[in-house]
Amino acid sequence: MSLPTLLALRMTVQRLRCTVLGMSRHVTIRLDEEFHERLKARAAALGTTVTALITEVTERELDEDRKNFLSGIEEFADHWGYFQERFGN
């Protein structure tokens, strides 16, 4: 490869690296060995990575629509007896 090509490639890689680094934050967490093994096994079973699994679960936990839905389920459960009496099984 020629020097100009190598320099152009290097600049492209640097731009991509900056873009990727600018899009996310690095977080360190400590897990005990047993939990980490379980986490790796779950990620492998789902065909994903530990990082992707942790990100997905965290995003789901922070989702406001999910929180609203779950609170609606709790309210529905409080009135389940009424629904069974009124509409049957």
Biopython code that builds the backbone (N, CA, C, O; Angstrom):
import numpy as np
from Bio.PDB.StructureBuilder import StructureBuilder

atoms = [
    (1, "MET", "N", (0.850, -1.177, 0.000)),
    (1, "MET", "CA", (0.000, 0.000, 0.000)),
    (1, "MET", "C", (0.894, 1.238, 0.000)),
    (1, "MET", "O", (1.932, 1.263, 0.662)),
    (2, "SER", "N", (0.499, 2.225, -0.720)),
    (2, "SER", "CA", (1.303, 3.433, -0.814)),
    (2, "SER", "C", (1.136, 4.293, 0.443)),
    (2, "SER", "O", (0.164, 4.137, 1.183)),
    (3, "LEU", "N", (2.065, 5.177, 0.674)),
    (3, "LEU", "CA", (2.024, 6.065, 1.831)),
    (3, "LEU", "C", (0.781, 6.940, 1.843)),
    (3, "LEU", "O", (0.160, 7.059, 2.900)),
    (4, "PRO", "N", (0.373, 7.564, 0.732)),
    (4, "PRO", "CA", (-0.861, 8.367, 0.751)),
    (4, "PRO", "C", (-2.090, 7.533, 1.107)),
    (4, "PRO", "O", (-2.987, 8.003, 1.807)),
    (5, "THR", "N", (-2.124, 6.284, 0.616)),
    (5, "THR", "CA", (-3.255, 5.406, 0.933)),
    (5, "THR", "C", (-3.267, 5.081, 2.416)),
    (5, "THR", "O", (-4.319, 5.109, 3.054)),
    (6, "LEU", "N", (-2.101, 4.773, 2.965)),
    (6, "LEU", "CA", (-2.004, 4.473, 4.399)),
    (6, "LEU", "C", (-2.421, 5.672, 5.246)),
    (6, "LEU", "O", (-3.124, 5.516, 6.244)),
    (7, "LEU", "N", (-1.988, 6.865, 4.849)),
    (7, "LEU", "CA", (-2.354, 8.061, 5.601)),
    (7, "LEU", "C", (-3.861, 8.315, 5.532)),
    (7, "LEU", "O", (-4.473, 8.688, 6.533)),
    (8, "ALA", "N", (-4.457, 8.114, 4.361)),
    (8, "ALA", "CA", (-5.907, 8.296, 4.221)),
    (8, "ALA", "C", (-6.646, 7.273, 5.077)),
    (8, "ALA", "O", (-7.640, 7.607, 5.722)),
    (9, "LEU", "N", (-6.172, 6.039, 5.086)),
    (9, "LEU", "CA", (-6.782, 4.983, 5.895)),
    (9, "LEU", "C", (-6.664, 5.323, 7.383)),
    (9, "LEU", "O", (-7.615, 5.146, 8.145)),
    (10, "ARG", "N", (-5.506, 5.805, 7.781)),
    (10, "ARG", "CA", (-5.305, 6.174, 9.188)),
    (10, "ARG", "C", (-6.277, 7.275, 9.607)),
    (10, "ARG", "O", (-6.854, 7.216, 10.693)),
    (11, "MET", "N", (-6.459, 8.279, 8.750)),
    (11, "MET", "CA", (-7.381, 9.365, 9.073)),
    (11, "MET", "C", (-8.817, 8.839, 9.185)),
    (11, "MET", "O", (-9.565, 9.251, 10.071)),
    (12, "THR", "N", (-9.194, 7.930, 8.285)),
    (12, "THR", "CA", (-10.533, 7.352, 8.332)),
    (12, "THR", "C", (-10.737, 6.584, 9.624)),
    (12, "THR", "O", (-11.771, 6.723, 10.277)),
    (13, "VAL", "N", (-9.755, 5.776, 9.996)),
    (13, "VAL", "CA", (-9.850, 5.004, 11.239)),
    (13, "VAL", "C", (-9.946, 5.944, 12.433)),
    (13, "VAL", "O", (-10.748, 5.699, 13.334)),
    (14, "GLN", "N", (-9.165, 6.994, 12.467)),
    (14, "GLN", "CA", (-9.219, 7.940, 13.575)),
    (14, "GLN", "C", (-10.590, 8.609, 13.668)),
    (14, "GLN", "O", (-11.126, 8.774, 14.764)),
    (15, "ARG", "N", (-11.161, 8.994, 12.524)),
    (15, "ARG", "CA", (-12.494, 9.599, 12.537)),
    (15, "ARG", "C", (-13.528, 8.614, 13.057)),
    (15, "ARG", "O", (-14.372, 8.971, 13.879)),
    (16, "LEU", "N", (-13.466, 7.369, 12.579)),
    (16, "LEU", "CA", (-14.404, 6.350, 13.051)),
    (16, "LEU", "C", (-14.238, 6.103, 14.542)),
    (16, "LEU", "O", (-15.221, 5.977, 15.273)),
    (17, "ARG", "N", (-13.004, 6.034, 14.982)),
    (17, "ARG", "CA", (-12.737, 5.802, 16.397)),
    (17, "ARG", "C", (-13.293, 6.927, 17.242)),
    (17, "ARG", "O", (-13.898, 6.679, 18.285)),
    (18, "CYS", "N", (-13.099, 8.145, 16.813)),
    (18, "CYS", "CA", (-13.628, 9.294, 17.549)),
    (18, "CYS", "C", (-15.152, 9.259, 17.583)),
    (18, "CYS", "O", (-15.768, 9.557, 18.607)),
    (19, "THR", "N", (-15.748, 8.894, 16.464)),
    (19, "THR", "CA", (-17.207, 8.816, 16.403)),
    (19, "THR", "C", (-17.722, 7.761, 17.370)),
    (19, "THR", "O", (-18.658, 8.016, 18.127)),
    (20, "VAL", "N", (-17.118, 6.578, 17.350)),
    (20, "VAL", "CA", (-17.554, 5.501, 18.229)),
    (20, "VAL", "C", (-17.325, 5.883, 19.684)),
    (20, "VAL", "O", (-18.211, 5.690, 20.517)),
    (21, "LEU", "N", (-16.165, 6.415, 20.001)),
    (21, "LEU", "CA", (-15.885, 6.797, 21.379)),
    (21, "LEU", "C", (-16.805, 7.914, 21.838)),
    (21, "LEU", "O", (-17.181, 7.958, 23.010)),
    (22, "GLY", "N", (-17.169, 8.806, 20.952)),
    (22, "GLY", "CA", (-18.044, 9.902, 21.312)),
    (22, "GLY", "C", (-19.486, 9.476, 21.539)),
    (22, "GLY", "O", (-20.260, 10.217, 22.145)),
    (23, "MET", "N", (-19.859, 8.294, 21.061)),
    (23, "MET", "CA", (-21.232, 7.846, 21.145)),
    (23, "MET", "C", (-21.532, 7.090, 22.438)),
    (23, "MET", "O", (-22.704, 6.894, 22.758)),
    (24, "SER", "N", (-20.535, 6.667, 23.179)),
    (24, "SER", "CA", (-20.814, 5.853, 24.350)),
    (24, "SER", "C", (-19.849, 6.168, 25.477)),
    (24, "SER", "O", (-18.809, 6.796, 25.279)),
    (25, "ARG", "N", (-20.216, 5.722, 26.642)),
    (25, "ARG", "CA", (-19.374, 5.865, 27.830)),
    (25, "ARG", "C", (-18.950, 4.491, 28.296)),
    (25, "ARG", "O", (-19.688, 3.517, 28.144)),
    (26, "HIS", "N", (-17.788, 4.417, 28.849)),
    (26, "HIS", "CA", (-17.272, 3.175, 29.399)),
    (26, "HIS", "C", (-17.643, 3.136, 30.882)),
    (26, "HIS", "O", (-17.378, 4.090, 31.613)),
    (27, "VAL", "N", (-18.251, 2.044, 31.326)),
    (27, "VAL", "CA", (-18.653, 1.884, 32.723)),
    (27, "VAL", "C", (-18.047, 0.596, 33.249)),
    (27, "VAL", "O", (-18.089, -0.435, 32.577)),
    (28, "THR", "N", (-17.494, 0.651, 34.427)),
    (28, "THR", "CA", (-16.923, -0.538, 35.048)),
    (28, "THR", "C", (-17.805, -0.957, 36.212)),
    (28, "THR", "O", (-18.140, -0.146, 37.075)),
    (29, "ILE", "N", (-18.176, -2.229, 36.229)),
    (29, "ILE", "CA", (-18.929, -2.762, 37.359)),
    (29, "ILE", "C", (-18.211, -3.998, 37.878)),
    (29, "ILE", "O", (-17.501, -4.671, 37.131)),
    (30, "ARG", "N", (-18.393, -4.286, 39.127)),
    (30, "ARG", "CA", (-17.770, -5.469, 39.721)),
    (30, "ARG", "C", (-18.845, -6.522, 39.950)),
    (30, "ARG", "O", (-19.897, -6.245, 40.526)),
    (31, "LEU", "N", (-18.559, -7.733, 39.486)),
    (31, "LEU", "CA", (-19.476, -8.854, 39.641)),
    (31, "LEU", "C", (-18.729, -10.015, 40.269)),
    (31, "LEU", "O", (-17.545, -10.220, 39.998)),
    (32, "ASP", "N", (-19.420, -10.775, 41.108)),
    (32, "ASP", "CA", (-18.743, -11.964, 41.613)),
    (32, "ASP", "C", (-18.662, -12.993, 40.490)),
    (32, "ASP", "O", (-19.414, -12.919, 39.518)),
    (33, "GLU", "N", (-17.751, -13.949, 40.625)),
    (33, "GLU", "CA", (-17.488, -14.913, 39.553)),
    (33, "GLU", "C", (-18.728, -15.691, 39.134)),
    (33, "GLU", "O", (-18.973, -15.863, 37.940)),
    (34, "GLU", "N", (-19.506, -16.158, 40.091)),
    (34, "GLU", "CA", (-20.684, -16.972, 39.786)),
    (34, "GLU", "C", (-21.704, -16.172, 38.977)),
    (34, "GLU", "O", (-22.258, -16.669, 37.998)),
    (35, "PHE", "N", (-21.946, -14.925, 39.397)),
    (35, "PHE", "CA", (-22.894, -14.082, 38.676)),
    (35, "PHE", "C", (-22.389, -13.796, 37.262)),
    (35, "PHE", "O", (-23.163, -13.832, 36.306)),
    (36, "HIS", "N", (-21.105, -13.516, 37.131)),
    (36, "HIS", "CA", (-20.527, -13.233, 35.819)),
    (36, "HIS", "C", (-20.671, -14.441, 34.893)),
    (36, "HIS", "O", (-20.984, -14.276, 33.714)),
    (37, "GLU", "N", (-20.451, -15.634, 35.403)),
    (37, "GLU", "CA", (-20.609, -16.843, 34.590)),
    (37, "GLU", "C", (-22.059, -17.015, 34.147)),
    (37, "GLU", "O", (-22.321, -17.379, 33.001)),
    (38, "ARG", "N", (-22.997, -16.754, 35.049)),
    (38, "ARG", "CA", (-24.415, -16.836, 34.691)),
    (38, "ARG", "C", (-24.752, -15.806, 33.619)),
    (38, "ARG", "O", (-25.484, -16.102, 32.675)),
    (39, "LEU", "N", (-24.218, -14.602, 33.766)),
    (39, "LEU", "CA", (-24.459, -13.529, 32.797)),
    (39, "LEU", "C", (-23.900, -13.897, 31.424)),
    (39, "LEU", "O", (-24.566, -13.697, 30.408)),
    (40, "LYS", "N", (-22.686, -14.431, 31.390)),
    (40, "LYS", "CA", (-22.087, -14.856, 30.123)),
    (40, "LYS", "C", (-22.902, -15.976, 29.476)),
    (40, "LYS", "O", (-23.104, -15.981, 28.261)),
    (41, "ALA", "N", (-23.367, -16.921, 30.292)),
    (41, "ALA", "CA", (-24.158, -18.025, 29.756)),
    (41, "ALA", "C", (-25.473, -17.520, 29.165)),
    (41, "ALA", "O", (-25.891, -17.973, 28.100)),
    (42, "ARG", "N", (-26.124, -16.581, 29.855)),
    (42, "ARG", "CA", (-27.384, -16.027, 29.346)),
    (42, "ARG", "C", (-27.146, -15.287, 28.040)),
    (42, "ARG", "O", (-27.906, -15.447, 27.085)),
    (43, "ALA", "N", (-26.089, -14.474, 27.994)),
    (43, "ALA", "CA", (-25.775, -13.732, 26.774)),
    (43, "ALA", "C", (-25.506, -14.698, 25.626)),
    (43, "ALA", "O", (-25.991, -14.486, 24.514)),
    (44, "ALA", "N", (-24.742, -15.754, 25.880)),
    (44, "ALA", "CA", (-24.449, -16.736, 24.831)),
    (44, "ALA", "C", (-25.724, -17.421, 24.359)),
    (44, "ALA", "O", (-25.907, -17.633, 23.160)),
    (45, "ALA", "N", (-26.602, -17.766, 25.288)),
    (45, "ALA", "CA", (-27.856, -18.429, 24.927)),
    (45, "ALA", "C", (-28.729, -17.526, 24.059)),
    (45, "ALA", "O", (-29.472, -18.008, 23.204)),
    (46, "LEU", "N", (-28.638, -16.227, 24.279)),
    (46, "LEU", "CA", (-29.417, -15.269, 23.501)),
    (46, "LEU", "C", (-28.700, -14.838, 22.219)),
    (46, "LEU", "O", (-29.254, -14.099, 21.405)),
    (47, "GLY", "N", (-27.462, -15.310, 22.051)),
    (47, "GLY", "CA", (-26.701, -14.948, 20.861)),
    (47, "GLY", "C", (-26.233, -13.515, 20.867)),
    (47, "GLY", "O", (-26.178, -12.872, 19.819)),
    (48, "THR", "N", (-25.895, -13.005, 22.041)),
    (48, "THR", "CA", (-25.469, -11.614, 22.161)),
    (48, "THR", "C", (-24.243, -11.543, 23.060)),
    (48, "THR", "O", (-23.708, -12.571, 23.476)),
    (49, "THR", "N", (-23.807, -10.342, 23.355)),
    (49, "THR", "CA", (-22.657, -10.144, 24.235)),
    (49, "THR", "C", (-23.133, -9.731, 25.622)),
    (49, "THR", "O", (-24.278, -9.315, 25.801)),
    (50, "VAL", "N", (-22.247, -9.851, 26.591)),
    (50, "VAL", "CA", (-22.563, -9.409, 27.944)),
    (50, "VAL", "C", (-22.872, -7.914, 27.939)),
    (50, "VAL", "O", (-23.830, -7.478, 28.577)),
    (51, "THR", "N", (-22.082, -7.141, 27.236)),
    (51, "THR", "CA", (-22.304, -5.693, 27.170)),
    (51, "THR", "C", (-23.675, -5.375, 26.573)),
    (51, "THR", "O", (-24.404, -4.537, 27.103)),
    (52, "ALA", "N", (-24.026, -6.040, 25.474)),
    (52, "ALA", "CA", (-25.318, -5.789, 24.836)),
    (52, "ALA", "C", (-26.469, -6.197, 25.747)),
    (52, "ALA", "O", (-27.489, -5.511, 25.807)),
    (53, "LEU", "N", (-26.308, -7.309, 26.453)),
    (53, "LEU", "CA", (-27.355, -7.768, 27.363)),
    (53, "LEU", "C", (-27.553, -6.777, 28.506)),
    (53, "LEU", "O", (-28.688, -6.426, 28.830)),
    (54, "ILE", "N", (-26.474, -6.329, 29.113)),
    (54, "ILE", "CA", (-26.565, -5.357, 30.207)),
    (54, "ILE", "C", (-27.199, -4.057, 29.699)),
    (54, "ILE", "O", (-28.039, -3.470, 30.381)),
    (55, "THR", "N", (-26.805, -3.611, 28.519)),
    (55, "THR", "CA", (-27.366, -2.385, 27.948)),
    (55, "THR", "C", (-28.861, -2.537, 27.717)),
    (55, "THR", "O", (-29.639, -1.649, 28.066)),
    (56, "GLU", "N", (-29.271, -3.668, 27.123)),
    (56, "GLU", "CA", (-30.689, -3.891, 26.842)),
    (56, "GLU", "C", (-31.523, -3.914, 28.118)),
    (56, "GLU", "O", (-32.584, -3.292, 28.183)),
    (57, "VAL", "N", (-31.047, -4.626, 29.122)),
    (57, "VAL", "CA", (-31.792, -4.729, 30.378)),
    (57, "VAL", "C", (-31.869, -3.366, 31.065)),
    (57, "VAL", "O", (-32.909, -3.006, 31.616)),
    (58, "THR", "N", (-30.787, -2.621, 31.035)),
    (58, "THR", "CA", (-30.772, -1.294, 31.656)),
    (58, "THR", "C", (-31.706, -0.343, 30.927)),
    (58, "THR", "O", (-32.451, 0.401, 31.565)),
    (59, "GLU", "N", (-31.680, -0.356, 29.598)),
    (59, "GLU", "CA", (-32.588, 0.502, 28.830)),
    (59, "GLU", "C", (-34.041, 0.150, 29.126)),
    (59, "GLU", "O", (-34.886, 1.032, 29.277)),
    (60, "ARG", "N", (-34.321, -1.147, 29.207)),
    (60, "ARG", "CA", (-35.690, -1.581, 29.496)),
    (60, "ARG", "C", (-36.115, -1.101, 30.887)),
    (60, "ARG", "O", (-37.257, -0.682, 31.075)),
    (61, "GLU", "N", (-35.216, -1.161, 31.845)),
    (61, "GLU", "CA", (-35.538, -0.729, 33.204)),
    (61, "GLU", "C", (-35.807, 0.770, 33.276)),
    (61, "GLU", "O", (-36.620, 1.212, 34.087)),
    (62, "LEU", "N", (-35.146, 1.545, 32.450)),
    (62, "LEU", "CA", (-35.306, 3.003, 32.475)),
    (62, "LEU", "C", (-36.427, 3.504, 31.568)),
    (62, "LEU", "O", (-36.697, 4.704, 31.536)),
    (63, "ASP", "N", (-37.078, 2.618, 30.837)),
    (63, "ASP", "CA", (-38.127, 2.984, 29.893)),
    (63, "ASP", "C", (-39.386, 3.430, 30.638)),
    (63, "ASP", "O", (-39.990, 2.638, 31.361)),
    (64, "GLU", "N", (-39.780, 4.684, 30.468)),
    (64, "GLU", "CA", (-40.953, 5.237, 31.166)),
    (64, "GLU", "C", (-42.246, 4.541, 30.744)),
    (64, "GLU", "O", (-43.126, 4.316, 31.575)),
    (65, "ASP", "N", (-42.368, 4.198, 29.460)),
    (65, "ASP", "CA", (-43.570, 3.500, 29.004)),
    (65, "ASP", "C", (-43.712, 2.158, 29.711)),
    (65, "ASP", "O", (-44.819, 1.752, 30.066)),
    (66, "ARG", "N", (-42.598, 1.476, 29.914)),
    (66, "ARG", "CA", (-42.622, 0.188, 30.620)),
    (66, "ARG", "C", (-43.090, 0.394, 32.057)),
    (66, "ARG", "O", (-43.908, -0.372, 32.567)),
    (67, "LYS", "N", (-42.568, 1.429, 32.701)),
    (67, "LYS", "CA", (-42.978, 1.713, 34.085)),
    (67, "LYS", "C", (-44.475, 1.987, 34.153)),
    (67, "LYS", "O", (-45.162, 1.493, 35.047)),
    (68, "ASN", "N", (-44.978, 2.773, 33.211)),
    (68, "ASN", "CA", (-46.414, 3.063, 33.177)),
    (68, "ASN", "C", (-47.223, 1.802, 32.953)),
    (68, "ASN", "O", (-48.252, 1.603, 33.598)),
    (69, "PHE", "N", (-46.772, 0.945, 32.047)),
    (69, "PHE", "CA", (-47.461, -0.309, 31.769)),
    (69, "PHE", "C", (-47.492, -1.188, 33.019)),
    (69, "PHE", "O", (-48.535, -1.737, 33.374)),
    (70, "LEU", "N", (-46.347, -1.318, 33.680)),
    (70, "LEU", "CA", (-46.288, -2.167, 34.878)),
    (70, "LEU", "C", (-47.166, -1.621, 35.996)),
    (70, "LEU", "O", (-47.786, -2.394, 36.726)),
    (71, "SER", "N", (-47.226, -0.306, 36.139)),
    (71, "SER", "CA", (-48.102, 0.250, 37.179)),
    (71, "SER", "C", (-49.560, -0.012, 36.821)),
    (71, "SER", "O", (-50.390, -0.223, 37.706)),
    (72, "GLY", "N", (-49.881, 0.001, 35.508)),
    (72, "GLY", "CA", (-51.232, -0.335, 35.075)),
    (72, "GLY", "C", (-51.584, -1.778, 35.383)),
    (72, "GLY", "O", (-52.722, -2.081, 35.743)),
    (73, "ILE", "N", (-50.615, -2.666, 35.244)),
    (73, "ILE", "CA", (-50.845, -4.077, 35.566)),
    (73, "ILE", "C", (-51.147, -4.230, 37.055)),
    (73, "ILE", "O", (-52.039, -4.987, 37.437)),
    (74, "GLU", "N", (-50.407, -3.514, 37.887)),
    (74, "GLU", "CA", (-50.642, -3.589, 39.336)),
    (74, "GLU", "C", (-52.060, -3.123, 39.670)),
    (74, "GLU", "O", (-52.740, -3.740, 40.489)),
    (75, "GLU", "N", (-52.502, -2.046, 39.043)),
    (75, "GLU", "CA", (-53.855, -1.545, 39.269)),
    (75, "GLU", "C", (-54.892, -2.564, 38.803)),
    (75, "GLU", "O", (-55.890, -2.799, 39.483)),
    (76, "PHE", "N", (-54.649, -3.163, 37.643)),
    (76, "PHE", "CA", (-55.546, -4.190, 37.127)),
    (76, "PHE", "C", (-55.616, -5.372, 38.098)),
    (76, "PHE", "O", (-56.695, -5.902, 38.363)),
    (77, "ALA", "N", (-54.466, -5.778, 38.624)),
    (77, "ALA", "CA", (-54.423, -6.908, 39.559)),
    (77, "ALA", "C", (-55.234, -6.599, 40.819)),
    (77, "ALA", "O", (-55.850, -7.497, 41.394)),
    (78, "ASP", "N", (-55.237, -5.337, 41.249)),
    (78, "ASP", "CA", (-56.005, -4.943, 42.432)),
    (78, "ASP", "C", (-57.503, -5.158, 42.213)),
    (78, "ASP", "O", (-58.242, -5.371, 43.174)),
    (79, "HIS", "N", (-57.957, -5.105, 40.963)),
    (79, "HIS", "CA", (-59.373, -5.224, 40.640)),
    (79, "HIS", "C", (-59.712, -6.548, 39.945)),
    (79, "HIS", "O", (-60.795, -6.685, 39.376)),
    (80, "TRP", "N", (-58.808, -7.508, 39.986)),
    (80, "TRP", "CA", (-58.990, -8.766, 39.281)),
    (80, "TRP", "C", (-60.250, -9.508, 39.760)),
    (80, "TRP", "O", (-60.969, -10.092, 38.949)),
    (81, "GLY", "N", (-60.510, -9.487, 41.045)),
    (81, "GLY", "CA", (-61.698, -10.155, 41.581)),
    (81, "GLY", "C", (-62.974, -9.630, 40.934)),
    (81, "GLY", "O", (-63.855, -10.412, 40.578)),
    (82, "TYR", "N", (-63.078, -8.338, 40.783)),
    (82, "TYR", "CA", (-64.240, -7.720, 40.141)),
    (82, "TYR", "C", (-64.393, -8.224, 38.703)),
    (82, "TYR", "O", (-65.492, -8.583, 38.280)),
    (83, "PHE", "N", (-63.288, -8.249, 37.957)),
    (83, "PHE", "CA", (-63.347, -8.704, 36.568)),
    (83, "PHE", "C", (-63.779, -10.164, 36.491)),
    (83, "PHE", "O", (-64.549, -10.534, 35.605)),
    (84, "GLN", "N", (-63.298, -10.983, 37.396)),
    (84, "GLN", "CA", (-63.691, -12.396, 37.388)),
    (84, "GLN", "C", (-65.188, -12.546, 37.690)),
    (84, "GLN", "O", (-65.881, -13.325, 37.037)),
    (85, "GLU", "N", (-65.679, -11.795, 38.683)),
    (85, "GLU", "CA", (-67.106, -11.846, 39.011)),
    (85, "GLU", "C", (-67.951, -11.373, 37.836)),
    (85, "GLU", "O", (-68.938, -12.013, 37.473)),
    (86, "ARG", "N", (-67.563, -10.269, 37.254)),
    (86, "ARG", "CA", (-68.334, -9.632, 36.198)),
    (86, "ARG", "C", (-68.322, -10.401, 34.878)),
    (86, "ARG", "O", (-69.355, -10.580, 34.234)),
    (87, "PHE", "N", (-67.098, -10.861, 34.484)),
    (87, "PHE", "CA", (-66.941, -11.451, 33.158)),
    (87, "PHE", "C", (-66.609, -12.931, 33.159)),
    (87, "PHE", "O", (-66.507, -13.534, 32.091)),
    (88, "GLY", "N", (-66.438, -13.527, 34.315)),
    (88, "GLY", "CA", (-66.105, -14.963, 34.385)),
    (88, "GLY", "C", (-64.666, -15.230, 34.030)),
    (88, "GLY", "O", (-63.859, -14.315, 33.867)),
    (89, "ASN", "N", (-64.360, -16.518, 33.911)),
    (89, "ASN", "CA", (-62.988, -16.928, 33.593)),
    (89, "ASN", "C", (-62.700, -16.738, 32.174)),
    (89, "ASN", "O", (-61.592, -17.030, 31.724)),
]
sb = StructureBuilder()
sb.init_structure("model")
sb.init_model(0)
sb.init_chain("A")
sb.init_seg("    ")
for serial, (resi, resn, name, xyz) in enumerate(atoms, 1):
    if name == "N":
        sb.init_residue(resn, " ", resi, " ")
    sb.init_atom(name, np.array(xyz, "f"), 0.0, 1.0, " ", f" {name:<3s}", serial, name[0])
structure = sb.get_structure()
